[in-house]
Amino acid sequence: MSWIVENPPPLMVQNAFALYNATGATEFPAPVGPWGINDQVWNALIALMTAKCRTLSIPIAPNSLKGMCIWGSVIAAKFYVLKFAYIDSHVIRVRGTASDHYFVVVKGGAQTGICDITCNQFGAPDFIAGTLKDVKGSAQKVKVGNLSLYDAYALGAQSSTFVV
């Protein structure tokens, strides 16, 4: 089996939009580097996600990002829209045999990139961000079941099906 792109259940979409709309520009950290993410920015985005989910009564996992990828991706998508004016930044959901996963496809100017701030739940680094070419090496090493995260990213980058 391979990854497939699909939408989540309606309640997840409703909560994703509520989270997206609940965050304002002044709450986000300043971006660092070409894709905006370093360790400090990652920590700030995770803290913002956690605080906003609590405020909105969205259940969160204790001491883990497992199951939090939709919410982290919503925060990351809004970060790119507000801090880079990459209006065409969307949360993508992929489903494989072992799991589903959410990440952001970022489109700005002539480039398309990936931002995944919850990939460490699969043994990856805390975040993966960059063009498909940039992330290929690290993302191919990360397996979810027998599927690589890179394959999910490549599929998502071509998809017009998205959550927010």
N, C-alpha and C positions, 0 to 999 in steps of 0.2 A: 504494500500500500504506500501511497505517497501523501503528502500534505494536500488538503483542499481548503479553499477559502470559503468561509460561510459567515452568516450573521449569527449573533448570539440570541438567546430568548429575549422577548420584548422588555421584560423587567430589567434586564442587564442594560439594554439600550437606553431605557428611561433613566436609570441611575447614572449611566455614562454621560448623558446630556446634562443631568443635574450637576454632576461634578465639574464638567467642562464649563458650565455657565456660572458656577460658584467661585471660580478663581479669577482674580484680577491681576493686571499687569504689575502692580507694585508688590505682589506677593512672591513673584518669581525672582530667582537670583540672576545676576548679570551673566551672560554666556561667556565662556572662555574657549578660545580656539575656533577653528573653522566649523566644527559641528556643535560647539557650545558646551560640551560636557567634559568635566574633569571630576576628580573625586569629591571636591567640595560642592560643585553644582549637583552632582548625583545625590549626595547626602541631603542637600536642601530640597531637591525635588521629591525624594522619598519622604522627608519630614512633612512637606506640604501635602502630599497625597494622604498620608496617615491622618494629619489634622483635619483635612477636609472630609475624608471618609467618616471620621468620628462625628463631625458636625452634622453631616447629612444622614447619619445612622446607617451607613453602608458597612456591612460586616467586614472586618479586617482580620487577617491571620496574625496571631500573636508571635512576635519574634521571627518572622519569616516572610519572604515575598511569594511563597507558593500560593497560588490562587489570587494573587494581587496584580497580575500582569495587565488586566483590562484597566484597572484604576491608575496604575503607573503610566500606562500608555496614553491615557486621556490627559494626564498632567503633562507628559512629554509633548504631545501634539499641541496643546495650548501654549507651551513654552516656545515652540518653533513659530507658531502663528504670531505671538506677541513680541518675541525678542528678535526674530529674523524676518518677520513679515512673509513667511512661507505659508501663504494662505492655503495652499494645496497640501496640507499635512493631515494625514488620516490614520486612525487606528484600524489595524487589520487583524482579523481573527483567522487563524489557521487551525485545522484539526487533523491530527494524525492518528495512528493506531494506539499510541500510549497516552496521548494528552492533547489538549488544545493549548494554544498560546496566542498572546496578543503582543503587537509591537507597532511602531509608527513608521509609515512611509512618508518621507519628507521630500517635497518637490519644490524647488526654488531656482529661478533662473533656468539654466540649462542642465542642472544636475538633479539627480534623484539619489536620496540617501535613506538609510535605515537608522532608527534609534530604538534600542531595546534597553530599558533601565531595570528590567526584572529577570534578565537571562541568567543571573547567578543561581537561580533555583534549579538549573540544569547542570551546574558545575562550570559555568562560563564565568568570565570576569563580572564585576558588578554591572557594567554597562558595555554595550557594543554600539558604536555610532560612526557613521561615515558612508561613503558610497559603497555600492555592492562590491566593487573592486577592493576598496579599503578593508572591508570586513570579511572578505572571503576566507582568508587564512584562519582567523580565529573562530569564525562561525562554522566552518566545515568540521572543526575538531569537536564541536559540541553536538552530542547525540541526544535525541529525545526518542526513546525506544531505538529503532534502527534508522531514524531519519535525522538529517543534519539541520541545524538552525539555518545554515546558509540556503538550503533548498527552500525553506519556508520564506526567508527574506526575498529570494529571487522571485518566487511565485507571488508574494504580496506586492512587490514593486510593480508588477504588471497588472494587478487587479483593479477593477473599478467597484468592487464590493467592499464596503467598509462600514465601521460602526459609527464613528463620528469623524 
